[in-house]
Amino acid sequence: MMVHSLHAYTVVIHKTAVSSMLVTFIFIIHFTSPVDAQRRGPVLWNTGKTSEANYQARIVREADQAVKTIARQPYTVVHKKSFSGDVHNYESLAYYAWPNPQDPDGAYIVRDGHPSPEYKKYDAMKMFEMCDNMRRLGQAYQFTHDSQYTKAAVRQIRAWFLDDSTKMNPNLRYGQIVPGYDDGKGHPGVLAEAYSLLDVLDCIALLQQNRLLNKKELQGLKAWFSELNTWLCNSQSGHVMNNTKNNLSIMYDVLRYRIAMFTGNQKIKAEIRNAFVPKRLNQQFQADGQQPEELKRSKSMMYSIFNLSHLLEFCQMLRYDRCEYSQYKQRASAAVAFIRKYINNKKDYPYTEIGNWNTYQSQFTEADKLFTSLFK
């Protein structure tokens, strides 16, 4: 699965503060931007909607490599020196968290823009690559109907989610740790890492459609994701995410809703649907198309496209669930129009944007296509 630095600084992340959580989240999203850029939307990838030339050939090449990787050894969380005391816990370090050179044995500091050499020791990179491989394998199977891709996907899924010796515990409480703070507990920004699991759910749906998972495996996966969703809904990290006023909260809803689709939890889906318009849409998307919280950022265009894309993904899930979503059209249309006004006219864009504008153009093209498919 997929941003900017607010300013140049060295900070220490404080306990569960929303501003701290945003810092952690921003760093991880910057590092994992391919997660968002490569996804084609939940509920199976819409492989007909991509502006990238030779997309099919690239996916098949990447899937071939994934088959080889999984044949050697599937990704798991257990091959690490655990700081939580249980190798089955998902553990990750905040991407820019470094030992303090003035206090090598003390609390870590966050150095903006400087990736920690310790980051790869833990599970985030494995999570990203595992989820990316699920996307590659699923899409390659859709393109070719070659069973080698689904066989590899099943093996990886068993290793990460089902096998007692290697499976991950279904929570994220040790994600995005800053050593020396919060008594070794993680931060809400771990959602940026968990969001990649949408690709796994899409691949599971493909395997399920083709009867490539047996009953016991399917039951085990539903139990695992049900427990994860319980943690997302009830943990302190979940409460922080639920009460943010920007793109984080929409990501949070999309992930929980997608999991609930798989597990059949109608209660969670209804709660998200009932609250989404007043709590998310009306608060984050103005009638004139602007997204005030995203426009405050130093990569304001990127965040605006990012948030719009996840709003449209939510609408895509509602359509799949045969739920009414026409009430989203007016504000989504205004947001598309606002971005379209400037996406090919950067010199007139009145907000701060320090990132790669060309990348945003291609990302907006995908979002615009999804909008058209939803509301044509």
N, C-alpha and C positions, 0 to 999 in steps of 0.2 A: 503495500500500500504505500507519505507524503508531504522557517519562513522568513523572518527578518529580525534584526536586532533593534531594540527601541532606541538605544544610544550606546555609545562606547562606555563600558563600565565593568567593574568587578564587583559582584554582589554575593551575599550569602542568602540562600533561600530560607525564609522564615516559615514557621509552622502553619500549614494549611491556609495561609493567606491567599486570597484570590489573585492578588497581583503576583505573588510568588508562583502560583500555579500557572499563570499565563506565561511567565518567563520560561518555565520548564517546558511548557507545551510548545511555545514558539521555537525553541531550540530543536526539539525533536521533529516537529513538522518540517523545519528547514532541512534537516538531515534526511527525512523520509519522504520528500516531495514526490518521488516516483510512485509511491503507493497511491496517491490521489491522481497523479497524471495518467497512470496506466489503466486504472480501473475504468470499466465501461458501464458502470451502474450495477446495483444489486439485482437480485432475482434473475440470475444468469446474465452473462455478459451479452450485450446486444452487439454481436460481431459485425453487423452491417453498418454500424455508425462509428466510423473512425476516419479521420482525415489523413491518417498517416499512410504514405505510399508503401507498398510491399509489407503491409502489416501481417498478413497471414504467413508469409515466408519467415518473417522474423520470429513470430510466435512459435512456429514449428521448430525452428533452430533452437530457441531457448528451451522448449519443452524436451527436445532430444537431450540437451545437457542436463535438464532436471531428472530425466529418467536415469542417466548415468550416476548422478549425485545420489539419488535415493537408493540405487542398487548397491552403491558402496556403503552408505550408512544414512538412514533418514535423519533429518534434524530432530533433536529432542532438547529438553531443558536440563537433563540430568548430568551432562558432561561439563561440570564447572566446579569451582570451589565456592560453595554456597555460603553467603553471609547471613542467611536466615536460619540455618541449621537443618534445612530440608532441601535436597537437590531437586525435588519435584516442584518447588515453588518457582513461579516465574519471577526472575530478578533482573532488574536493569539499573544502570547508573545514569543519572542525569548527564546528557550528552556533553555539556561543557563543565562538568564538575571535576575539579582538579585538587590534588593535595595542596595545602597552603605552604608555600616555600618558607614562610616565616614561622610555621608551626607544623612540621611534617607529620606529627602524630595527632594533630588536632582535627577540628572540623574542616571539611572541604570547602572550597570557594568555587564560584561559578565565573569562568572567564569567557566573556561573550566572544563568539567567533573562533574559539580555539577548541577543537574537538579533543576530548580527553583520551589519552592513549589507553586508558583502562576500560573504555566503553565496550570494546569488542570481547572482553573477558566474559561477559554475561549473556543474557538471552535475547536482547532486542534485535540484534542483527540476525540471529537464527529465526526469530519470529517473522521478520520482514521477508527473509529469503524463503522460508517455508510457505508463507502465504502467497508470495509471488509465484512460487512453483505451482501451487494449487490453481492459480489463475492460468498460468501457461499451459498446464496439463489439461485443464478443462477446455480451454479454448482450442488447443491443438486437436483434442478429440472431436470437438464440434466441427472443425475444419476437415479432418481426415477420417474419422471413425476408426482410427487405429487403436486397438485395445491396449497396446503397450502404455499409453498415456493414462488410461484409467486404472490399470493395474498398479502403476507407480503411485498414483494419487491415493489409492486405497492403502498401500503399504505405508505411505507417509502419515496418513490420517490415523491409522492404527498406532503408530509409534508415538505421535504427539498427544493423542486424546484418549486412547483405549488401553494400551498394554500396561499392565500393572508396574512393570519394571521401569518404564520410561515416560509414562504420561505426566502431563502438567497438572498440578492442582488448579481447579477452576476458579481462581481469583487473581487479582493483580495488586495485592496489598504491598508487595515488595517491588513495585515498578517505579522507576525514576527516583531511586534513592540518592540523597545527598549525604554521604557519610558524616556522622557527627550531629545530625539533626533528626528530629521526630522519632527518636528512639529506634532508628532503623526501619521505620515505616515509609512507604512510598508517597508519591504526590499525585494529585488528580490528573496531571498531564499525561499519565500513562495511557489515557484514552487514545492518544495519538498513535500509540503502538497497538493497542487492542483493535483499533478501527480496521486494521489489516485483516482481521478475522472475517470480514465480509466476503473476502475472496474465498476463504475456506467454506463458508456457508453456501456460496454459489456453486462451488465444486461439489459439495455434498448433495445439493439439489440435483445436479447433473447425474451423479452416481445413483441417486435414489430413483430418478426418472428411468434410468436404464437398468434398474434392479441389480446393481453391482455392489450393494451393501446388504448383508444378511440382516435378519430381524434383530438379533442380539447386538450387532454393531450399531444399527440405527437407534435402538433403545439406549445404548450406552452413550452415543453422541447427543441424543436429546437430553439425557440426564446431565451430562457434562455442561452443555450450554444453558440448561435451566438453572443450574447452580451458579454459573457465571453471571447470568442475568439477575439472579437474586442478589449477588454481591454488588453488581452495578447499581441496582435500585436502592439498596439499603446501606451501603458503606458510606463513610464520611466523604470519600472521594466522589462517590456518586451524588451525594447531596450538594457538594460544591459545584459539580458540573451542571446539575439540574438548575441551579440558581444563577449561573452566569448569564450575561445579557448579550453574548456575541456568538460567533460561529461554533464555539465549543459545545454549547447546549444543543444545537441542531445536530451536530455529530453524535452527541450522546443519545438523542432520541432516535436517530437513524439506526445506530447500532443496536439499541435495545429493541426497537420495533422489528428489525430484521431477525434477531435471535428469536423473538416471540413468534414470528411467522413460522420459523422452523420447528419450534417446540410446541406450538399450538396454544400459547398462552393468550387467550382472548382478553383477559383482564388488563394485562399490560398494554396490549395494542389499543384497547378502548381508551385507557387513561391518556396515552400519548396523543391519540387522535383528538380527543375532547379538549385537550389543553393547548394544542399546537397553534391554532389561529390566534387566540388572545395572548398566549405566553411567548410564542416564538415569532410568528409571521408579523403580527401587528407591531410588536416591539422592535423588531430588527429591520424590517423592510418598510420604508416610508412610501407614501402614495406617489411621490415623485421619482421613485426608483433608487434613491440613495439608501445606503446602509450605514448609519452614523457611527456605530462602533467600529466597523471595518475601515471607514474613511479616516479614522484617527491614526491609523497605523502608518509606519514608514513604508510599508508595501501595501498601500491601500487598495490598489487595483487587484492585486493578487488575492487579498483577503475577500474582496467583494465577489470575485469570480468563485472563489473557494466556497463561500457561504451560499451563493446562488446554486452552485452545483449540488450541494447537499440538500438544499430545499427541493430541487428537482428530483433528486434520488428518492426523497420521501414521497413525493407525488407519484413517482414510478411504482413504489411499493403499494401505495393506495390503489393505483390502477390494477395492479396484479391481484390485490385483495378484493377487487370489485367494490371499492368504497368511493364515495363521492369526493372529488377533489377540485371541482370547478371553482370553488371559493378561493383557491390559491392563484388563479389565473391573473387577476388584475395586478396584484403586487409583483408577482413573478414577471409579468410582461413589462411592468415599469422598470424593474431591475435590469432586465435584458436590454431595454431601450437605453437606459442610462449608461450602461457599459458600452453598448454598441456606438453610442455617440462619440466616445473617446478612444476606443480600442485601436482605431486606425488613424488617430489624430492626437498623438501623445503631447504635442506642444501646447495644446489647449487644455490639457487635463489640469484642473485646479488644485489637486491634492498631492501629497507627498508619495512618491513611488521611486524606490531606489533599486528595484530588481530588474530582471530580464524581461523586458516588454514583449519581445518576440515569443517567449514561452507563454505569456499570458494570452497572446492572440490565438495560439493553437488550442489552449485550454478553453477559451471562450467559444471557439468554434464548436467544440464538443458539447458545451453547455447549451449553446444556441440550438444545435441539432436536437438535443434531448427535449428542450422546451417545445420545439416545433412538433416533435413526435407526440408529446403529451397533450398539446392544446390546439393542434391543427383543426 
